[in-house]
Amino acid sequence: MKVLHILSSHIYSGAENVVCQIISMFKDEPDIEMGYCSPDGTVRKALEERDINFMPVKEMNTSELKRVIVAYQPDVIHAHDMRAGFLAARACGNIPLISHIHNNAYNSRGISAKSIAYFYAALKAKSIIWVSQSSFDGYAFHGPLKKKSVILYNAINTEELKNRMALDNNSYDYDMVFVGRMVYQKNLHRLLQITRLIADEYPSVKVALAGTGEDEEELKQLCTSLKLDDNVTFLGYQSNPLKLLHDSKLMVLTSRWEGTPMVALESMALGTPIISTPSDGMIDLITDGYNGYLSDDDGDFAKKIIGVLSDENLYETLRANQLKRSAEVNNVDKYKAVIAKLYRE
């Protein structure tokens, strides 16, 4: 069986990480072969490091996808997120389509061009995987899709994660780290405002922002205007940020919405406490005061971070609890079994 994964992004981030995890899970299955199709870009390096068969498209459109499909001849197409799902539905012909939704996007919760276009893909798909109950419930037209839908929370292979972390021999010394795309969803403008509040009381705070995106230059300008250039380091794209996550004291997220963020699961497996806004995906992972904190108030968010950075005993307790919580949520065998069943149906 040949499975073609289709994604619309050229960078390596959350959904791309999930796909690499899926391909890794099935690499020892003798009857399953997998390929990865997306626009070319920084994702290429991550795929080469993992020895994943990459079939780039010049542009993300139906004709280019048809070209790859004809060349690869997949038995199943696994399309990730709504845009890729829509284009894959137009290009797949009679090949079975599995659509995989990785977040609860704000612009698909009501009647919109995106939600309507995706409904075409959803009707054509034989199965739909939703990363959380809230991502399914949040989609405007989810009602008719219930019978073909599966709720499947992300999971990671912790042994493989630690092996990849060992490839980085560097040491990092940051109080807070963000890893991800610098886009509207992640709301990093808010994170910088919170950092300003922290720096007013904790002037030595050191923050690392790892990633790129459309908001990057604007964020750098805001950082300067907030007089945070001595506190915040923009690290750019990191193909292997695991040691960075491990060495940093806290992982922070100020997202407007999330699915089940892979970077959060990675942080949990590495014992790094998380301070986050209470977005739908994070509510399922973080128990407030146990393995991190959830807050939607900037002042309280800053206060929680300062409290952890100032109390070594609290920090160590959160770390220990984070590892316990990770063991509870990461069930790779169950995750693989669900996907294998969908492929073979």
LOKOLBA-145936 format. One record per residue (C-alpha): residue number from 1; x, y, z. Coordinates in steps of 0.5 Angstrom, whole numbers. Each point is the difference from the previous one (the first is absolute). Layout:
BEGIN
   k    px    py    pz
 NUM     X     Y     Z
...
***
This chain:
BEGIN
   k    px    py    pz
   1     0     0     0
   2     3     7    -2
   3    -3     6     4
   4     1     7    -2
   5     0     6     5
   6    -2     6    -3
   7     2     7     4
   8    -1     7    -3
   9     6     3     4
  10     7     0    -2
  11     3     1     7
  12     1    -5     6
  13    -5     1     6
  14    -6    -3     3
  15    -3    -4    -5
  16     6    -1    -4
  17     3    -3     7
  18    -6    -5     1
  19     0    -2    -7
  20     8    -2     1
  21    -2    -4     6
  22    -6    -4    -4
  23     5    -2    -5
  24     5    -2     5
  25    -5    -4     4
  26    -1    -4    -7
  27     7     0    -2
  28     1    -8     2
  29    -7    -2    -3
  30     2    -4    -6
  31    -6     1    -4
  32    -1     8     1
  33     4     5    -4
  34    -1     7     2
  35     2     7    -4
  36     0     7     2
  37    -3     5    -5
  38     0     8     1
  39     3     6    -3
  40     8     0     1
  41     3     4     5
  42     3    -1     7
  43    -4    -6     1
  44     5    -3    -5
  45     6     0     5
  46    -5    -4     6
  47    -2    -5    -5
  48     7    -1    -2
  49     2    -1     7
  50    -5    -5     1
  51     1    -4    -7
  52    -7     1    -2
  53    -2     0    -8
  54    -2     7    -2
  55    -3     2    -6
  56    -1     8     0
  57    -5     3    -4
  58     2     7    -4
  59    -7     3     2
  60    -5    -2     5
  61    -5    -2    -5
  62    -5    -5    -3
  63     5    -1    -7
  64     6    -1     4
  65    -3    -5     5
  66    -3    -4    -6
  67     7     0    -2
  68     3    -3     6
  69    -6    -5     1
  70     1    -3    -7
  71     8    -1     1
  72    -1    -3     7
  73    -6    -4    -1
  74    -3     0     7
  75    -5    -5     3
  76    -2     6     5
  77     1     7     1
  78     0     3     7
  79    -1     8    -1
  80     2     4     6
  81    -4     6     2
  82    -6     4    -4
  83     4     3    -6
  84     4    -7    -2
  85    -7    -4     1
  86    -4     5    -5
  87     6    -1    -5
  88     1    -7     1
  89    -8    -1    -1
  90     1     3    -6
  91     6    -4    -3
  92    -1    -7     3
  93    -5    -3    -5
  94    -2    -7     3
  95     5     0     5
  96    -2    -1     7
  97     1     7     4
  98     1     1     7
  99     0     7     3
 100     3     2     6
 101    -1     6     4
 102     5     3     5
 103    -3     6     3
 104    -6     3     2
 105     1     6    -5
 106    -5     6     1
 107    -1     2    -7
 108    -4    -7    -1
 109    -5     1     6
 110    -5     3    -4
 111    -2     1    -7
 112     6     2    -4
 113     4    -1    -6
 114     4    -5     3
 115    -5    -4     4
 116    -4    -1    -6
 117     6    -2    -5
 118     2    -5     6
 119    -7    -3     0
 120     1    -2    -7
 121     6    -4     2
 122    -3    -3     6
 123    -6    -3    -4
 124     5    -3    -5
 125     4    -3     6
 126    -1    -7     2
 127     3     2     7
 128     1     6     4
 129     5     1     6
 130    -1     6     5
 131     6     1     4
 132    -5     2     6
 133    -8     0     2
 134     1     7    -1
 135     2     0    -7
 136    -5    -4    -2
 137    -6     4     4
 138     3     6    -2
 139    -1    -1    -8
 140    -6     3    -2
 141    -3    -6    -4
 142     3    -5     4
 143    -7    -3     1
 144    -1    -5    -6
 145     7    -2     1
 146     0    -3     6
 147    -1    -8    -2
 148     7     1    -4
 149     4     4     5
 150     5    -2     5
 151     3     4     6
 152     7    -2     1
 153     4     4     4
 154     8     1    -2
 155     5    -5     3
 156     8     0     0
 157     5    -6     0
 158     4     3     7
 159     6    -5    -2
 160     1     3    -7
 161    -1     7     3
 162     6    -1     5
 163     4    -3    -6
 164    -1     6    -4
 165     1     5     6
 166     7    -4     1
 167     2     2    -7
 168     1     8     2
 169     6     0     5
 170    -2     8     1
 171    -2     2     7
 172    -5     6     1
 173    -2     4     5
 174    -6     4     0
 175    -6     1     5
 176    -6    -1    -6
 177     0    -3    -7
 178    -5     1    -5
 179     1    -5    -6
 180    -5     0    -6
 181    -2     5    -6
 182    -1     7     1
 183    -7     1    -2
 184    -6     3     2
 185    -2    -6     3
 186     5     0     5
 187    -1     7     2
 188     8     1     2
 189    -2     8     0
 190    -3    -2     7
 191     6    -4     2
 192     4     6    -1
 193    -5     4     4
 194     0    -5     6
 195     8     0     0
 196     0     7     1
 197    -4    -1     6
 198     5    -5     2
 199     6     4    -1
 200    -3     6     4
 201     1    -5     6
 202     5    -5    -2
 203     5     4    -4
 204     5    -6    -2
 205    -6    -4    -3
 206     3    -3    -7
 207    -5    -3    -5
 208     1    -4    -7
 209    -5     1    -5
 210     2    -6    -5
 211    -4     0    -7
 212    -1     5    -6
 213    -7     2    -3
 214    -3     6    -3
 215     0     4     7
 216     7    -1     1
 217     2     7    -2
 218    -5     4     3
 219     1    -4     7
 220     7     2    -1
 221    -2     7     0
 222    -4    -1     6
 223     5    -3     4
 224     4     6    -2
 225    -5     5     2
 226    -1    -3     7
 227     7     0     1
 228     1    -8     1
 229     6    -1    -5
 230     4    -2     6
 231    -5    -5     2
 232    -3    -3    -6
 233     4    -4    -5
 234    -3    -2    -7
 235     3    -6    -2
 236    -3    -1    -7
 237    -2    -7    -2
 238     3    -6     4
 239    -1    -7    -4
 240     2    -3     7
 241    -3     4     6
 242     0    -5     5
 243     6     1     4
 244    -2     7     0
 245    -7    -2     3
 246     3    -4     5
 247     5     5     3
 248    -4     6     0
 249    -4     0     7
 250    -7     2    -3
 251    -4    -1    -7
 252    -5     5    -1
 253    -6     1    -5
 254    -4     6    -1
 255    -4    -3    -6
 256    -7     2    -1
 257    -2    -7    -2
 258     4    -7     0
 259    -2    -7    -2
 260     5    -5     4
 261     7     4    -1
 262     5    -5    -1
 263     5     5     3
 264    -4    -1     6
 265     0    -7     0
 266     8     0    -1
 267     1     5     6
 268    -4    -5     4
 269     4    -6    -2
 270     6     4     2
 271    -2     3     7
 272    -1     7    -2
 273    -6     3     3
 274    -5     4    -4
 275    -3     7     1
 276    -5     1    -5
 277    -7     4    -2
 278    -6    -5     1
 279    -1    -2    -7
 280    -4    -6    -2
 281     6    -5    -1
 282     4     3     6
 283    -6    -1     5
 284     1    -8    -1
 285     7     0     1
 286     1     5     6
 287    -2    -1     7
 288     0     7     3
 289     5     0     6
 290     2    -7    -2
 291     5     0    -6
 292    -1     7    -2
 293    -5     6     0
 294    -5     2    -4
 295    -2     7     0
 296    -4     5    -5
 297     2     7     4
 298     7     3    -2
 299     1     2     7
 300    -1    -7     3
 301     4    -3    -5
 302     6     4     1
 303    -1    -1     8
 304     0    -8    -1
 305     6     0    -4
 306     4     5     5
 307    -3    -5     5
 308     3    -6    -3
 309     7     3    -2
 310     0     3     7
 311    -1    -7     4
 312     4    -6    -1
 313    -4    -5     4
 314    -6     2    -4
 315     4     0    -7
 316     2    -7     2
 317    -7    -3     2
 318    -3     3    -7
 319     6    -4    -3
 320    -2    -6     3
 321    -7     0    -1
 322     1     2    -7
 323     4    -7    -1
 324    -6    -4     3
 325    -5     4    -4
 326     4    -2    -6
 327     0    -7     1
 328    -8     0     1
 329    -1     4    -7
 330     5    -3    -5
 331    -3    -7    -2
 332     4    -1    -7
 333    -3    -7    -1
 334    -7     2     1
 335     1     6    -5
 336     3    -5    -5
 337    -5    -5     0
 338    -6     5    -1
 339     4     3    -6
 340     2    -7    -3
 341    -8    -2     1
 342    -2     6    -4
 343     5    -2    -6
 344    -2    -7     0
 345    -8     1     0
***
